[in-house]
Amino acid sequence: MNGAYHVPVLAREVVEGLVVDRDGVYLDATAGGGGHSAAVLAALGPTGRLIAADRDPEAVAETRQRLSPWGGQVTVIHGDFAALRDTVATAGVPALNGVLFDLGVSSHQLDTPARGFGFREEGPLDMRMDPETGESAATLLARLAEADLARILYDFGEERQARRIARAVCRQRQEQPVATTADLRRAVERTHPERLTKTLARVFQALRIAVNGELVQLEQGLRAAASLLLPGGRLAVIAYHSLEDRLVKQTMGPLLLGCICPPALPVCACGREPAFRRVQVRARRADAAEIGANRRSRSASLRFYERV
Ligand SMILES: C[S@@+](CC[C@H](N)C(=O)[O-])C[C@H]1O[C@@H](n2cnc3c(N)ncnc32)[C@H](O)[C@@H]1O
């Protein structure tokens, strides 16, 4: 596996739970460095197919190269969750046996200072997963009202000092633009948080979610994936923080419901059947050995849903 780009999390568990038919068609909606994609392909038979998509052009290039040994069994496409239906249509596939979402950013994105996702090294405050689209974090920070920034930090970072930090950022930008990761870090440090690293992680996470519209994208992606799955097909989602995990449960929850008649009705009149079932009630977590080898896996939470 190409550990330099990204080490896939819970790879064995993903393959075991996702590949229900070795000759089926699968979509990896978050190809990254192609690690999960390669593991899925290795489990497929000669007629099995995989579509690998990512909104980051660097990830698409990496995945294309990594998966080239599988030739015509693979289609790699540049596309985000909002365009998931188009991605699948472009690959010429009517329906899917499995879809994987391994959420968030890859180690490569996080560890490349020029992408602006990390606070440990200095780089331009960009944070766009697709650098060709949308507004960078620096542009966002230059134009947001203080109250709107505070809301982003609170809603997407669950940061309790959101208002103080927003005030510090706005004060700093009066002196000079908050244009680099180090500028943002300095503004946060000015608030003297009790646990600086955790606070920085929450602030950077919140901005990243806002810049990339991550939660809206996730909901759209899950709905599109759910509508494309064949009966018996599986959806696998790896979430890394509570906002993602909560949204997965909220979006999939209504699809698990059967009859919605009032309890007083003696027989069912709605005839509604659940569209999905949960494969396991509890999320799968990485074991101690995996966490020891790959720290990123410590917060991973893997859920499977099966189309009924
Ligand atoms: C955790 S990494 C995936 C790593 C991958 N599973 C592997 O084994 O290398 C998440 C990837 O999802 C992509 N991504 C995140 N949100 C996306 C979205 N809304 N649409 C498409 N790709 C997205 C990111 O660009 C990143 O490359």
The ligand as an SDF file (V2000), in Angstrom:
LIG
                    3D

 27 29  0  0  0  0  0  0  0  0999 V2000
   -9.8040   10.0610    4.0200 C   0  0  0  0  0  0  0  0  0  0  0  0
   -9.4510   10.4570    2.3760 S   0  0  0  0  0  0  0  0  0  0  0  0
   -9.7520    8.9410    1.5440 C   0  0  0  0  0  0  0  0  0  0  0  0
   -8.5870    8.0360    1.5520 C   0  0  0  0  0  0  0  0  0  0  0  0
   -8.7940    6.7730    0.7410 C   0  0  0  0  0  0  0  0  0  0  0  0
   -9.8630    5.9690    1.2790 N   0  0  0  0  0  0  0  0  0  0  0  0
   -7.5220    5.9540    0.6340 C   0  0  0  0  0  0  0  0  0  0  0  0
   -7.5310    4.7780    0.9820 O   0  0  0  0  0  0  0  0  0  0  0  0
   -6.5020    6.5020    0.2050 O   0  0  0  0  0  0  0  0  0  0  0  0
  -10.8360   11.3910    1.9040 C   0  0  0  0  0  0  0  0  0  0  0  0
  -10.8220   11.7860    0.4300 C   0  0  0  0  0  0  0  0  0  0  0  0
  -12.1610   12.1590    0.1280 O   0  0  0  0  0  0  0  0  0  0  0  0
  -12.1460   13.2670   -0.7130 C   0  0  0  0  0  0  0  0  0  0  0  0
  -13.4160   13.9690   -0.4940 N   0  0  0  0  0  0  0  0  0  0  0  0
  -13.8650   14.5330    0.6440 C   0  0  0  0  0  0  0  0  0  0  0  0
  -15.0700   15.0990    0.4610 N   0  0  0  0  0  0  0  0  0  0  0  0
  -15.3920   14.8650   -0.8330 C   0  0  0  0  0  0  0  0  0  0  0  0
  -16.5250   15.1970   -1.6180 C   0  0  0  0  0  0  0  0  0  0  0  0
  -17.5430   15.8880   -1.1270 N   0  0  0  0  0  0  0  0  0  0  0  0
  -16.5530   14.7730   -2.8980 N   0  0  0  0  0  0  0  0  0  0  0  0
  -15.5190   14.0250   -3.4070 C   0  0  0  0  0  0  0  0  0  0  0  0
  -14.3970   13.7120   -2.7160 N   0  0  0  0  0  0  0  0  0  0  0  0
  -14.3430   14.1190   -1.4380 C   0  0  0  0  0  0  0  0  0  0  0  0
  -10.9380   14.0640   -0.2890 C   0  0  0  0  0  0  0  0  0  0  0  0
  -10.4840   14.8830   -1.3360 O   0  0  0  0  0  0  0  0  0  0  0  0
   -9.9480   12.9580    0.0900 C   0  0  0  0  0  0  0  0  0  0  0  0
   -9.0980   12.6560   -0.9930 O   0  0  0  0  0  0  0  0  0  0  0  0
  1  2  1  0
  2  3  1  0
  2 10  1  0
  3  4  1  0
  4  5  1  0
  5  6  1  0
  5  7  1  0
  7  8  2  0
  7  9  1  0
 10 11  1  0
 11 12  1  0
 11 26  1  0
 12 13  1  0
 13 14  1  0
 13 24  1  0
 14 15  1  0
 14 23  1  0
 15 16  2  0
 16 17  1  0
 17 18  1  0
 17 23  2  0
 18 19  1  0
 18 20  2  0
 20 21  1  0
 21 22  2  0
 22 23  1  0
 24 25  1  0
 24 26  1  0
 26 27  1  0
M  CHG  2   2   1   9  -1
M  END
$$$$
